[in-house]
């Protein structure tokens, strides 16, 4: 079992299979891993250290890192307790320490309740987040805390589409993510009455994988577009992108796919095996990441995505390609047909189309697949909390 879970490239006896063909733990969790034929001795202690933060009434601000789902859980808890944090869009240094993009900055001036320090420290200790105390908002390098690059994060009201058209699996993964992992409230909207919903009651709308050709009609898309332009964040996942691709008013464009010339000379017994040239049945592909964009804060310059199909979309010409596959991109583990691999070349993975005061987030691959692809979960948290969350909705 250990061999199967950790092998970098899954061994396949046959390409004809019914399920995913790659599952390596280091890729799924974003671990840095090495392989060794000999035992590697470790000098590090395996004892878990408990983080204990202390109240400092003289603190100008408390600072917390941002590079894991645990940090997003901490943020969600702050918002539920009506504590307003900020995040920095740029790296900065202050009082001898350096911080990366996405770092949370919790200013005393933003939180003037009597028991602000007590609530903050209680949450940080409960969630085991280490806080750094600073005595000023003037930094040694980077943006000062009063800069427009240090943006407030408001409490986000999130809606999730369900019902006819939506994939029950994708819906369940997202619901499970918010309820049991992120521990942040969402409202479930059914497609039966979606057209009558007042979207201004929500800041974020997530459309799971599914087929919505009979639901997201022209008038509904116009309604969604108007809501986005007023400051909303729309997140479309996997096949939900088909409702926006090549449609007037949207930047998402389909990518021409390479097809094999059909001379119809394949023996009947070989038809099934030949068909898999166009298929990807769950393979890992390496993508490039623009980690200067808030959607990718906390990530490095590469991300390993589990690709479940051969659908591909062109780079956004009017938008931001946050994660994407290059001309050299190919499957590093798992089966992908030769034609399917060519189609993934130079295609979009995650992107943002900005519209008015809001944006549409296109997620070509499912970042939450079966809830075990942990390395993708921070992308969704970033989309929910860091994009347009400073907007005061009209």
Backbone torsions as a table, in degrees:
resi	resn	phi	psi	omega
1	UNK	NA	-42.0	179.0
2	UNK	-61.4	-43.5	177.8
3	UNK	-58.5	-45.1	-177.5
4	UNK	-65.2	-41.0	-175.8
5	UNK	-74.7	-25.6	-174.4
6	UNK	-110.9	-7.3	-178.6
7	UNK	-64.3	130.6	-176.5
8	UNK	-62.2	-36.8	-180.0
9	UNK	-125.6	113.5	-175.5
10	UNK	-62.2	137.1	176.8
11	UNK	-82.9	127.6	178.8
12	UNK	-121.1	124.3	177.9
13	UNK	-76.3	-25.3	-177.3
14	UNK	-154.8	139.2	179.9
15	UNK	-74.5	-16.3	177.0
16	UNK	-81.3	103.3	-177.4
17	UNK	-144.6	165.2	-172.2
18	UNK	-106.2	-3.5	-173.1
19	UNK	-143.4	-173.1	-178.4
20	UNK	-59.6	152.0	-176.0
21	UNK	-120.8	13.5	177.8
22	UNK	-149.4	139.1	-174.2
23	UNK	-158.5	17.3	-173.2
24	UNK	-53.8	127.9	-175.8
25	UNK	-57.9	-45.6	179.6
26	UNK	-57.8	-40.3	178.2
27	UNK	-70.1	-42.3	-176.6
28	UNK	-65.6	-32.5	-176.8
29	UNK	-104.9	-4.8	-179.9
30	UNK	74.4	27.6	179.3
31	UNK	-81.1	147.1	166.6
32	UNK	-86.8	126.2	-173.4
33	UNK	-134.4	151.8	173.9
34	UNK	-129.1	157.3	177.4
35	UNK	-112.2	139.0	-179.9
36	UNK	-142.7	140.4	177.4
37	UNK	-86.0	-7.5	177.9
38	UNK	-121.6	162.3	179.7
39	UNK	-66.6	132.2	178.9
40	UNK	-100.7	116.2	179.2
41	UNK	-79.2	139.9	179.3
42	UNK	-116.1	134.8	177.9
43	UNK	-95.7	-4.3	-178.2
44	UNK	-80.2	143.7	178.3
45	UNK	-74.7	141.6	176.9
46	UNK	-92.6	3.8	179.1
47	UNK	-72.0	130.6	179.1
48	UNK	-79.7	125.3	178.8
49	UNK	-91.9	136.6	178.7
50	UNK	-89.6	130.8	177.9
51	UNK	-85.9	125.0	177.9
52	UNK	-126.6	107.6	176.7
53	UNK	-89.5	151.8	-179.2
54	UNK	-118.2	148.9	178.7
55	UNK	-70.0	136.6	175.0
56	UNK	-134.5	99.2	-176.4
57	UNK	-66.9	-15.0	179.5
58	UNK	-92.9	-0.8	-177.9
59	UNK	-64.9	130.9	172.9
60	UNK	-75.1	-36.9	179.7
61	UNK	-159.0	157.0	171.3
62	UNK	-110.2	141.3	-176.8
63	UNK	-121.3	138.5	178.7
64	UNK	-137.5	139.9	-177.8
65	UNK	-67.6	169.1	178.6
66	UNK	-142.4	96.5	175.1
67	UNK	-156.0	16.2	-179.5
68	UNK	-151.6	165.5	177.0
69	UNK	-64.2	-31.4	177.3
70	UNK	-59.7	-34.4	177.5
71	UNK	-68.2	-36.3	177.5
72	UNK	-68.5	-37.0	176.5
73	UNK	-62.9	-42.0	177.2
74	UNK	-60.7	-45.5	178.8
75	UNK	-60.1	-46.2	179.8
76	UNK	-59.2	-38.2	178.5
77	UNK	-66.0	-38.5	176.9
78	UNK	-60.9	-46.4	-177.9
79	UNK	-64.0	-39.3	178.7
80	UNK	-63.7	-29.1	179.3
81	UNK	-94.2	15.4	176.2
82	UNK	61.4	31.1	170.5
83	UNK	-96.9	126.6	-177.2
84	UNK	-97.8	112.2	174.6
85	UNK	-94.1	170.4	169.4
86	UNK	-124.5	166.8	172.5
87	UNK	-136.1	150.7	-178.2
88	UNK	-97.1	129.5	177.4
89	UNK	-80.3	-9.1	-177.7
90	UNK	-131.1	154.6	175.9
91	UNK	-66.1	153.7	177.6
92	UNK	-152.8	162.4	175.4
93	UNK	-128.1	141.5	179.3
94	UNK	-154.4	135.8	177.3
95	UNK	48.8	43.5	172.9
96	UNK	84.2	2.9	179.6
97	UNK	-123.6	148.5	179.8
98	UNK	-109.1	145.7	-176.8
99	UNK	-134.4	146.2	-176.9
100	UNK	-91.9	170.5	175.4
101	UNK	-56.2	142.1	178.6
102	UNK	94.3	-11.0	-179.1
103	UNK	-53.8	134.3	178.8
104	UNK	-82.1	134.6	178.8
105	UNK	-125.5	115.5	-175.9
106	UNK	-108.4	102.1	-173.6
107	UNK	-86.5	138.2	175.6
108	UNK	-62.3	-36.4	-176.3
109	UNK	-67.5	-21.8	176.8
110	UNK	-84.8	-13.6	-171.7
111	UNK	-135.1	88.4	-170.8
112	UNK	-99.7	14.4	177.2
113	UNK	-67.9	154.4	-174.2
114	UNK	-61.1	-39.5	-174.7
115	UNK	-104.7	30.6	-178.7
116	UNK	-55.2	-51.6	-176.8
117	UNK	-61.4	-43.4	-176.9
118	UNK	-63.1	-44.9	-180.0
119	UNK	-65.0	-43.7	-178.5
120	UNK	-62.1	-47.8	-178.0
121	UNK	-65.9	-37.6	178.4
122	UNK	-61.9	-43.5	-179.6
123	UNK	-67.8	-44.7	-178.7
124	UNK	-61.7	-41.5	178.9
125	UNK	-69.9	-37.7	178.1
126	UNK	-64.3	-40.8	-178.6
127	UNK	-91.6	1.5	177.3
128	UNK	55.9	49.8	174.4
129	UNK	-107.7	129.2	-179.6
130	UNK	-82.2	123.9	178.5
131	UNK	-102.5	138.9	172.5
132	UNK	-105.0	133.0	-179.6
133	UNK	-96.8	133.2	175.3
134	UNK	-125.6	153.9	-174.1
135	UNK	-105.2	3.8	-178.1
136	UNK	-151.2	163.7	175.2
137	UNK	-104.7	3.5	177.7
138	UNK	-93.5	124.0	-173.4
139	UNK	-97.2	164.0	175.8
140	UNK	-78.2	-36.2	175.3
141	UNK	-151.2	151.4	-177.0
142	UNK	94.0	-169.1	-177.6
143	UNK	-79.9	134.8	171.8
144	UNK	-63.9	162.9	-174.1
145	UNK	-68.3	-13.7	175.7
146	UNK	-92.2	3.7	-177.0
147	UNK	-73.5	151.6	173.6
148	UNK	-61.3	-17.2	178.5
149	UNK	-77.9	-9.5	176.0
150	UNK	-105.7	98.2	-167.0
151	UNK	-101.8	140.2	176.1
152	UNK	-71.1	150.2	176.1
153	UNK	-112.4	110.3	179.0
154	UNK	-85.8	160.2	178.8
155	UNK	-66.1	116.2	-175.0
156	UNK	-86.4	133.7	174.1
157	UNK	-99.7	115.7	-168.0
158	UNK	-113.5	135.2	176.0
159	UNK	-118.3	144.2	179.6
160	UNK	-125.4	126.3	-178.3
161	UNK	-79.9	139.8	-179.8
162	UNK	-140.7	-178.1	174.5
163	UNK	92.3	-158.0	-175.2
164	UNK	-56.6	133.7	-179.7
165	UNK	97.6	-33.2	-177.4
166	UNK	-83.2	148.6	174.9
167	UNK	-76.0	123.7	179.8
168	UNK	-62.8	-31.6	179.8
169	UNK	-68.7	-48.6	179.9
170	UNK	-64.8	-43.8	176.8
171	UNK	-57.8	-45.8	-178.5
172	UNK	-63.5	-38.6	178.6
173	UNK	-62.2	-42.7	-178.7
174	UNK	-69.7	-44.3	178.8
175	UNK	-60.2	-46.0	178.2
176	UNK	-60.2	-41.5	-179.5
177	UNK	-58.5	-48.1	-177.8
178	UNK	-72.4	-40.0	-173.6
179	UNK	-77.1	-41.1	-171.9
180	UNK	-107.8	-23.2	-178.0
181	UNK	-105.6	-60.8	178.9
182	UNK	-72.6	-27.5	178.7
183	UNK	55.6	48.9	-178.6
184	UNK	-130.9	137.6	-172.1
185	UNK	-70.8	143.5	171.9
186	UNK	-133.8	160.4	175.1
187	UNK	-111.7	131.3	-179.3
188	UNK	-95.6	125.2	179.3
189	UNK	-111.6	133.3	-179.2
190	UNK	-93.0	143.2	-179.6
191	UNK	-63.0	-21.0	-179.3
192	UNK	-60.9	-34.0	-177.5
193	UNK	-124.1	16.2	-175.3
194	UNK	-60.1	-38.0	-177.4
195	UNK	-62.7	-23.8	-178.6
196	UNK	-94.5	0.9	-177.5
197	UNK	-75.8	139.4	172.6
198	UNK	-87.0	100.4	-174.7
199	UNK	-67.0	-17.5	-179.8
200	UNK	-66.1	-10.3	176.0
201	UNK	-77.8	-6.1	-174.8
202	UNK	-129.7	153.0	177.8
203	UNK	-99.6	-29.9	-176.2
204	UNK	-132.9	135.4	173.9
205	UNK	-124.1	124.2	179.4
206	UNK	-108.4	126.3	176.6
207	UNK	-109.4	109.7	-177.8
208	UNK	-69.2	171.9	172.2
209	UNK	-50.8	140.9	179.7
210	UNK	165.0	-173.7	-179.5
211	UNK	-126.4	111.9	-168.6
212	UNK	-119.1	25.2	-175.8
213	UNK	-62.4	-25.3	179.2
214	UNK	-96.3	0.3	-176.1
215	UNK	-116.1	-49.8	-179.4
216	UNK	-89.1	71.5	179.7
217	UNK	-80.6	176.5	-173.3
218	UNK	-55.0	-46.6	-177.9
219	UNK	-67.2	-33.5	178.0
220	UNK	-69.5	-40.8	177.6
221	UNK	-64.0	-36.0	177.1
222	UNK	-65.3	-39.8	178.0
223	UNK	-64.1	-43.9	178.8
224	UNK	-64.1	-42.8	-179.7
225	UNK	-60.4	-43.9	178.7
226	UNK	-61.2	-40.8	178.0
227	UNK	-64.9	-42.7	177.8
228	UNK	-61.1	-45.3	-178.1
229	UNK	-61.1	-25.5	179.2
230	UNK	-84.9	-0.9	175.9
231	UNK	125.4	3.3	-178.9
232	UNK	-78.8	159.9	175.8
233	UNK	-117.5	117.3	176.8
234	UNK	-101.8	128.6	178.8
235	UNK	-118.5	113.7	179.7
236	UNK	-109.4	134.0	-172.8
237	UNK	-121.2	132.5	170.7
238	UNK	57.3	-124.6	-174.0
239	UNK	-67.3	-12.8	174.8
240	UNK	-61.8	-22.1	179.6
241	UNK	-64.7	-22.1	-179.3
242	UNK	-64.1	-19.4	178.0
243	UNK	-78.9	-9.6	-176.5
244	UNK	-120.1	-20.8	-174.0
245	UNK	-67.6	134.7	177.4
246	UNK	60.8	18.6	177.0
247	UNK	-93.6	146.3	178.5
248	UNK	-60.7	132.0	178.3
249	UNK	94.5	-1.8	-179.9
250	UNK	-124.9	144.2	-174.3
251	UNK	-82.1	-14.0	-174.9
252	UNK	-73.4	126.0	-178.9
253	UNK	-125.4	141.9	177.6
254	UNK	-71.7	154.0	179.9
255	UNK	-105.7	134.1	178.9
256	UNK	-62.8	128.5	-177.6
257	UNK	-101.4	145.2	-179.6
258	UNK	-81.4	129.9	179.4
259	UNK	-117.5	145.4	177.0
260	UNK	-81.2	135.4	178.5
261	UNK	-60.0	125.5	-177.3
262	UNK	-94.2	104.8	176.7
263	UNK	-97.9	1.8	173.9
264	UNK	55.6	39.4	178.8
265	UNK	-114.3	10.7	180.0
266	UNK	-77.5	128.3	177.3
267	UNK	-59.0	146.2	-178.9
268	UNK	-52.3	-42.3	-176.4
269	UNK	-66.2	-17.1	-177.2
270	UNK	-104.6	1.3	-174.9
271	UNK	-61.6	-44.7	-177.8
272	UNK	-63.1	-44.2	-178.4
273	UNK	-66.1	-37.1	178.7
274	UNK	-66.2	-34.0	-175.8
275	UNK	-64.4	-24.6	-175.8
276	UNK	-73.7	-5.9	175.4
277	UNK	-61.6	-26.6	-179.0
278	UNK	-93.7	0.1	-169.3
279	UNK	-106.7	149.6	165.8
280	UNK	-128.1	119.7	-173.8
281	UNK	-110.3	41.3	-179.7
282	UNK	96.8	76.4	-179.5
283	UNK	-126.1	153.6	-177.6
284	UNK	-93.7	127.1	177.0
285	UNK	-121.0	142.8	176.7
286	UNK	-89.8	130.7	178.9
287	UNK	-117.5	157.6	171.8
288	UNK	-88.5	144.5	-175.8
289	UNK	-127.4	131.0	171.1
290	UNK	-88.4	89.9	-174.9
291	UNK	-83.8	14.3	169.0
292	UNK	-89.6	-6.3	178.9
293	UNK	-93.5	139.0	-177.9
294	UNK	-54.8	-29.4	178.8
295	UNK	-62.5	-24.4	-175.9
296	UNK	-113.9	14.3	177.2
297	UNK	-61.2	136.3	-178.7
298	UNK	95.3	-7.6	179.2
299	UNK	-104.5	161.9	173.6
300	UNK	-90.3	-164.0	-173.1
301	UNK	-86.4	4.6	176.4
302	UNK	-140.5	147.5	178.3
303	UNK	-139.9	136.2	179.5
304	UNK	-97.8	115.0	-174.3
305	UNK	-105.8	142.0	174.2
306	UNK	-90.2	110.2	-177.6
307	UNK	-96.7	127.1	-172.5
308	UNK	-106.1	0.2	-179.2
309	UNK	-163.1	176.9	-175.5
310	UNK	-99.2	7.8	178.3
311	UNK	-64.1	137.6	179.3
312	UNK	-141.0	151.1	-177.6
313	UNK	-130.5	148.0	-179.5
314	UNK	-68.2	157.8	171.4
315	UNK	-55.4	145.1	178.0
316	UNK	-72.1	120.9	175.5
317	UNK	-80.9	-35.0	176.9
318	UNK	-114.4	75.1	-177.3
319	UNK	169.9	-171.3	-176.8
320	UNK	-119.3	120.6	177.7
321	UNK	-86.2	98.2	-173.2
322	UNK	-81.7	-41.1	174.4
323	UNK	-135.6	137.8	-172.3
324	UNK	-157.7	160.3	177.6
325	UNK	-100.4	137.0	-178.1
326	UNK	-92.1	-178.6	179.0
327	UNK	-62.2	-29.6	-177.7
328	UNK	-88.3	-4.5	-174.4
329	UNK	-62.3	134.4	176.0
330	UNK	-151.8	168.1	-179.4
331	UNK	-69.3	130.0	178.0
332	UNK	-99.4	-12.4	173.9
333	UNK	-159.1	143.5	-178.9
334	UNK	90.3	166.6	-175.4
335	UNK	-88.6	134.8	170.5
336	UNK	-143.5	127.8	-179.5
337	UNK	-63.1	152.8	-174.6
338	UNK	-59.8	-39.6	178.4
339	UNK	-72.0	-38.4	179.3
340	UNK	-62.5	-40.0	179.4
341	UNK	-61.6	-41.2	178.7
342	UNK	-62.4	-34.2	-179.2
343	UNK	-71.1	-27.4	-180.0
344	UNK	-75.0	-26.4	179.6
345	UNK	-53.3	133.4	178.4
346	UNK	52.6	55.5	179.1
347	UNK	-132.8	166.0	-176.8
348	UNK	-80.8	144.6	169.0
349	UNK	-112.6	-64.1	175.2
350	UNK	-127.5	135.3	179.4
351	UNK	-148.9	161.6	177.8
352	UNK	-122.1	128.3	170.3
353	UNK	-107.7	115.8	-179.3
354	UNK	-85.1	133.0	179.2
355	UNK	-134.5	112.8	-179.5
356	UNK	59.1	-122.4	-178.9
357	UNK	-95.0	-2.4	-178.0
358	UNK	-124.4	-162.3	-178.1
359	UNK	-161.4	159.8	173.4
360	UNK	-109.9	129.1	177.5
361	UNK	-104.5	119.6	177.8
362	UNK	-98.8	120.4	177.4
363	UNK	-116.3	98.1	-175.0
364	UNK	-65.1	-43.8	176.4
365	UNK	-100.5	148.9	179.9
366	UNK	-75.7	112.8	-177.4
367	UNK	-77.2	-5.5	-177.0
368	UNK	-116.0	16.6	-167.6
369	UNK	-46.9	120.6	179.4
370	UNK	52.3	16.4	178.2
371	UNK	63.5	10.7	178.7
372	UNK	-105.0	-12.8	179.0
373	UNK	-84.8	71.0	-171.4
374	UNK	-60.2	-30.0	-174.7
375	UNK	-66.6	-16.6	-179.8
376	UNK	-91.1	-10.9	-169.7
377	UNK	-68.7	-29.9	-179.8
378	UNK	-68.8	-27.5	175.6
379	UNK	-58.9	-44.5	-179.4
380	UNK	-68.1	-40.7	177.3
381	UNK	-61.8	-41.2	177.6
382	UNK	-61.4	-43.4	-179.7
383	UNK	-61.2	-38.4	-177.3
384	UNK	-74.7	-44.9	-169.7
385	UNK	-98.5	-30.4	-170.5
386	UNK	-102.3	-13.1	-179.6
387	UNK	-102.0	120.4	175.5
388	UNK	64.6	9.9	-177.3
389	UNK	-75.9	-10.3	176.7
390	UNK	-87.4	-3.2	-176.6
391	UNK	-75.0	136.3	168.2
392	UNK	-91.5	109.7	-172.6
393	UNK	-68.6	139.6	178.0
394	UNK	-75.8	NA	NA
